[in-house]
Amino acid sequence: MRGFLPEPVSRATVADLLSLARMAPSGANLQPGEFHVLTGDALANLTGKLDEAMTVGQPMVSEYSYFPEPMPARLKARQQAAGFALYDALGIAKRDVKARREQFQRNYQFFDAPVGIVVSIQRDMGKGCFMDLGMALMAFFLAAESRGLGATGIGALANYADVVHEALALEPSEMVVCGIALGKPDPTQAVNNCRTEREPLENYAWFKGFDD
Ligand SMILES: Cc1cc2nc3c(=O)[nH]c(=O)nc-3n(C[C@H](O)[C@H](O)[C@H](O)COP(=O)(O)O)c2cc1C
């Protein structure tokens, strides 16, 4: 979901979703991850700074590496397919670099969602803790959907971790992992018609010892 209605989402609702998300299991029950929940002026302040950073071409410095570097060709193909699905839904031509850039900039406006969440993790946590946080994020997305809301992850937020740190006065020990845009989905927005595909099962699962 990347298109939202302007209807506000209450603090109680987000608190409920986060409490449900926190029920996700985690190794040794460490429950990694912190959530900075913003709406109204607090969200506008952050998006204003992020938007300006992108508009002036401030260099992007991610706090961690999300994707393999270099990206293998078969993964690059998946990344491109996901991007093209999004541009197709929006009617953006593959060669329209300006429109693609504008869509990318929408990340830093939290897609105009009424609630924006900055997800962070303590810098010294191991890779396993990212897995735990991912489970909590999935639980959050499902809980949001069960309440008629929609959400999307915004990994692009980590590209401007320095801006986020300054705007929210985050502790230096916190690493910006991603953002979440949360709100009531707007069914009239074409961007929400984006549909992606998945690899066939035989490309990623191998079964042994079964009789059937
Ligand atoms: C942690 C996370 C971060 C993401 N970051 C972004 C992002 O920065 N911008 C964006 O447009 N979509 C982002 N997405 C959405 C993915 O691109 C999307 O989930 C993927 O292409 C599969 O599409 P589907 O969710 O519609 O099945 C993110 C998703 C997750 C789970």
The ligand as an SDF file (V2000), in Angstrom:
LIG
                    3D

 31 33  0  0  0  0  0  0  0  0999 V2000
   11.3000   -3.8290    5.0210 C   0  0  0  0  0  0  0  0  0  0  0  0
   10.7270   -3.3650    3.7060 C   0  0  0  0  0  0  0  0  0  0  0  0
   11.2180   -2.2030    3.1280 C   0  0  0  0  0  0  0  0  0  0  0  0
   10.6630   -1.7370    1.9330 C   0  0  0  0  0  0  0  0  0  0  0  0
   11.1020   -0.5590    1.4120 N   0  0  0  0  0  0  0  0  0  0  0  0
   10.4470    0.0080    0.3640 C   0  0  0  0  0  0  0  0  0  0  0  0
   10.7930    1.3120   -0.0930 C   0  0  0  0  0  0  0  0  0  0  0  0
   11.7060    1.9650    0.4210 O   0  0  0  0  0  0  0  0  0  0  0  0
   10.0580    1.8490   -1.1050 N   0  0  0  0  0  0  0  0  0  0  0  0
    9.0280    1.1770   -1.6950 C   0  0  0  0  0  0  0  0  0  0  0  0
    8.3830    1.7350   -2.5960 O   0  0  0  0  0  0  0  0  0  0  0  0
    8.7000   -0.0810   -1.3040 N   0  0  0  0  0  0  0  0  0  0  0  0
    9.3760   -0.6670   -0.2870 C   0  0  0  0  0  0  0  0  0  0  0  0
    9.0340   -1.9290    0.1500 N   0  0  0  0  0  0  0  0  0  0  0  0
    8.0010   -2.6740   -0.5700 C   0  0  0  0  0  0  0  0  0  0  0  0
    8.6280   -3.7700   -1.4480 C   0  0  0  0  0  0  0  0  0  0  0  0
    9.1810   -3.2190   -2.6050 O   0  0  0  0  0  0  0  0  0  0  0  0
    7.5220   -4.7810   -1.7820 C   0  0  0  0  0  0  0  0  0  0  0  0
    7.1120   -5.4150   -0.5920 O   0  0  0  0  0  0  0  0  0  0  0  0
    7.9900   -5.8480   -2.7640 C   0  0  0  0  0  0  0  0  0  0  0  0
    8.2560   -5.2770   -4.0200 O   0  0  0  0  0  0  0  0  0  0  0  0
    6.9460   -6.9680   -2.9220 C   0  0  0  0  0  0  0  0  0  0  0  0
    5.7320   -6.3990   -3.3090 O   0  0  0  0  0  0  0  0  0  0  0  0
    4.3740   -6.6650   -2.4890 P   0  0  0  0  0  0  0  0  0  0  0  0
    4.6240   -6.2260   -1.0700 O   0  0  0  0  0  0  0  0  0  0  0  0
    3.3770   -5.7810   -3.1820 O   0  0  0  0  0  0  0  0  0  0  0  0
    4.0750   -8.1130   -2.5900 O   0  0  0  0  0  0  0  0  0  0  0  0
    9.6070   -2.4480    1.3000 C   0  0  0  0  0  0  0  0  0  0  0  0
    9.1550   -3.6290    1.8870 C   0  0  0  0  0  0  0  0  0  0  0  0
    9.7000   -4.0850    3.0570 C   0  0  0  0  0  0  0  0  0  0  0  0
    9.1660   -5.3500    3.6710 C   0  0  0  0  0  0  0  0  0  0  0  0
  1  2  1  0
  2  3  1  0
  2 30  2  0
  3  4  2  0
  4  5  1  0
  4 28  1  0
  5  6  2  0
  6  7  1  0
  6 13  1  0
  7  8  2  0
  7  9  1  0
  9 10  1  0
 10 11  2  0
 10 12  1  0
 12 13  2  0
 13 14  1  0
 14 15  1  0
 14 28  1  0
 15 16  1  0
 16 17  1  0
 16 18  1  0
 18 19  1  0
 18 20  1  0
 20 21  1  0
 20 22  1  0
 22 23  1  0
 23 24  1  0
 24 25  2  0
 24 26  1  0
 24 27  1  0
 28 29  2  0
 29 30  1  0
 30 31  1  0
M  END
$$$$
